[in-house]
């Protein structure tokens, strides 16, 4: 019984719920993180989106059942391994999808519509676009981007255009890294036919995906740097003028967010190392939680962002 419950929980892929923390971006950068009502609303939205994303994972596993059985790692998934039946998976899907609808409708129509768009995109990806090169990358990235917009719709706090562009670039970077790692993984297993597992992978080469990766790693760095230079965070506004020597222009006191560029650059470089040297990246959440250096850079970035926005201002 306990074993079966474990596989039912695994079916929901709870480790991937970490992606849904993107919903908090609007209130973090909007200076509203510590407002209890707003934080509670976004937390409820986070729970709702976790249910929604898990429902799409279930449908994806059902549709990819035969292909997952051929995959060296995905064959251990609950449905592909036979630990959870398709009938059980459909029942769980219905329960959590209706739970999402109930919660999301109660907290905002705009949030519900974005969730519905996310659901449609994920279904389209699983049914059609997963097998079409380039489009498969766009659809994976769209899932990350919609999470950020869902947080905006929930709170009404809008992000800087430069931060939106950063999100788009980073989403494409992670999606391409996912494809690159999957391609490397499958090519390393003798007797594995790319066409049989994923048609789109047969149209990619490692040099092509490497070029894509460089493009969006670079654009992520550039857009985020512009965001930190142009953004004027508002917070508690504790003055730190005494840290600047007299000969330093006073406007630099408004550019503290630029300090956060360093952990971002380290994180990008570390993730590239995981992709190219360790052949990881197929699951960004797994890489983040398993790579202590990468995880530390993310934690440091979060700490710096909150400290600068809410205490330096």
N, C-alpha and C positions, 0 to 999 in steps of 0.2 A: 504493500500500500504506500509506504513512504517512498519507495523507489519510483512508483508510478507518479506520485505527486511531484517528485523532483523533475521528472521528464516533462510533466505538464507545465511546470514553472519554466523549465528550460525552453519550452516551445515559445514562450513569450519573449525570449532573449532579453532579460532584464539588464544585462550588462550594457546593452545598446541604449538604454534609457538616458545614459549620460549625454547623448546628443541633444536631448530635449532641454538641457540647461540653457540652450541658446534662447529660450523664451525669456530669460531674465535679462538679456542684453539691453532691452529698452529701458528698464527701470534702473539698471546699474549705471548706464551712461547718462540717463536722465536725472540722476541725483535723487532718486526716490526709493532706493533699496531699503531704507530703514523706516519707511512709512508702513505701518502694520497692515492697514486695509489693502494697500496696493500689493504688498508682498504676499498677503494671503490669497488675493485674487490670482496672481501669477502662479502661485504654488498650486492652486486648484487647476489652473490651465495646464501646468506641467503634468499633473496626474492624469488629466484628460488626454493629453497628447501621448503620454506613455501607453495608455490603452489603445489609442488610435494606431500608433506605430506598431505595436505588438500585433494588432489585427492584420496589418499588411504583411508582417513577417509570416504569419500563419498561412495566408493565401499564397504567398510566394513559395513556401515550402510544399504546399499541396500541388501547385502547378508545376513545380520543378522536381517532383518526387522521383521520377525515373532518371533524370539527369543527375540528381544529388547522389543516387546510388552508385554512379560511376565516378563520382568525385572522391579523391583520396581522403578528404577531411569532412566534407559535407555529408558523407554517407553515415556519419555518426549522429546526425540531427535526429530529433525524436521521431518524426514521421518516416524519414528515409530508413532509419534503423528498425522500424516496426514497433518501437516502444509505445507510440501513441498512434491510434488508428485514425484514418481520415475522418471517420464519423465523429470521433471525439474532438478532433481539431476543428471541424466545422461548428460543433456546438460551442466550444470555447470562443471561436471567432464571433459568433452571433451574440454571445453574452457580453463580451468586452466592447464590441462595436456599439451595441445599444447603450451600454454604460457611458461610452464617449458621447453619444448623441444627447443623452439625458443631461450630462454635466455641462457640455459645451453650450447647449441651448440655454441653460440657466445662467451662464456667465457672460454671454454676448453673441449676437447674431453674426457680427463680422468675424469673430474668432471661429464660430461654427462653420462659416462659409470657407475660410482658409483651410480648416481641417477637412472639409469636404473636397476642396481642390487637391489637397495633399493625397487624399484617398484615391481620387480619380487618377492622379499622376502615377501613383504607385501601382494601381491596377493596370494602367496603360503600359507601364514599364514591364511588369511581370508578364503581360500577355503579348506585347508587341515589341517595344523599343529595347528590351534587354538584348535582343538579337541583332540590333542595327548599330553598327559602329558609329561613334561620336554621339549619336542620340542617347546611347546608354549612359555615357558620361554626363550629359546634360541633365538627364532625369535623376541620376543619383545626386548631383549637385543641387538640383531644385528642391529636393527633400530637406537639405540643410538650410537653404535660403528661406523656405517657407516657415521654418521654425522661428526664425528671427522676426519675420513679418507677423506671425501669430502673436508674438509678444507685444509688438507695436499695436496691433488691432485690439488687444486685450486691455491695454492701458491708455492708449491715446498719446503716448510719449514717442516722438519720432527720433530716429537715429540720423546722424550726419550722413550726407551722401557719400562722403569718403569712407565711412565705416560700412555702409551698404556695399560699396565697391570692394572693400576689403573682404567682406563676407562672401561675395560672389567669387572672387579670386581664390580665396581659401577653400571654398566648397569645391571648385573645379580642381584645385590642387589635390585635395584629399580623394576625390573621385578618380582622378587619373592614377594616383598612387595605388589605389585599391585595384584598378585594372592591371597595372604594371606588376604588382605583387602576385596577383592571381595568374597572370601569364607566365611569370617565372616559375611559380610553384608547379603548374601543370606541365610545363615543358621539362621539368626535372624528373617527372615520373614516367618511366618507360611504359609504353603501351597505352598512354592516355591520348585520346584524339580530341583536340580542341573543339572541332566542329560538333562532336557528339555531346559535349558538355555546355559549350556556349559558342554560338556561331560568330558573334561579334569579335571574340578573342582571336579568331583566325585571320582577321583583317588588321590586327595590330602587330607591330614589331617593337622590340625593346628600344631601338634608337628613336623611333617615332614617339613612343610614350615618354622617353627621356626628354625629348624636345618640348613636348607639351608640359611636362613637369617643370622645366626651367622657366617657361613662359609665365606660368601662374604662380610659381614661388617668387619670381621677381616682381610681378604685378602686386602680389600680396604685400610684399615689403614696401613697395613704393606707395601704394594706397594707404597703408597703415601709417607710414611716416608722414604723409600729407595730413592725415586725420589728426595725429598727435600735434602737429605744428599749427594747424588751423583751428582746432577745437578749443573752446574756452569753458572748461568744466566749472560748474557751480556747486559749491558744497558748504561746509561750515565756515570756510574762508579764514583759517588761521594763517596769519602772515608769517612768511619765512624770509622776509627781506634781509634779515641779519645774516643769512647764509651766503648772500652774494656780496662780493667785494664792491667797493664804491665805483670802480672803473668798469664794472659789468653793466651793460644797458638794463634798465629796470624791466623792459618788456620780456626779458628772459624768465622772469618770475612767473609768467603766464604759460611757460612752455614745459612745465614739469612732466606732462604726459609723454614727452619725448624719451624720458628715461625708460619707459616700457618697451621701447623699440628693441632694446638689448635682449630681453628674454624671448621676444617674438622671433628675432633673427636666430638665436640659439635653437629655439623650438623647430623652426623650419629646417635648419641644417641638421639637427638631430633626427628629424623625421626622414629627411632624405637619406641619411646614413642607414636608418632602419630599412628603408626600401631597397637601397642599392647594395649594401654590405650584408645585411641580415636577411634580405629577401622577405621582409615583413611588410605590412601595410594593407593586406587584404581586408582586415578589420581594424579601422582606426581606433576604436574604443579599446580593443585588446592591446594594441601597440602602446596607447597612452597609459594603460594601467600596468603594463608589464615593464616598460622602460622607465626606470626610476629617475634618470636624468631629465627625460622629456616631461615626466609628471611634475618634477620639481620646478622646471621652467614655467609650466602652466600655473602652478600654485603661486610662484613668485610674481608672475604677471598679474594674476587676480589680486593678490595682496597690494601690489603697487598701484593698480588702477583704483581700487577702493580707497586706499590711503590718500592718493592724490586728489581724487574727485571729492571725497567727503571730508577731508581734513585740511588739505592745502588750498583747494579751490582755485 
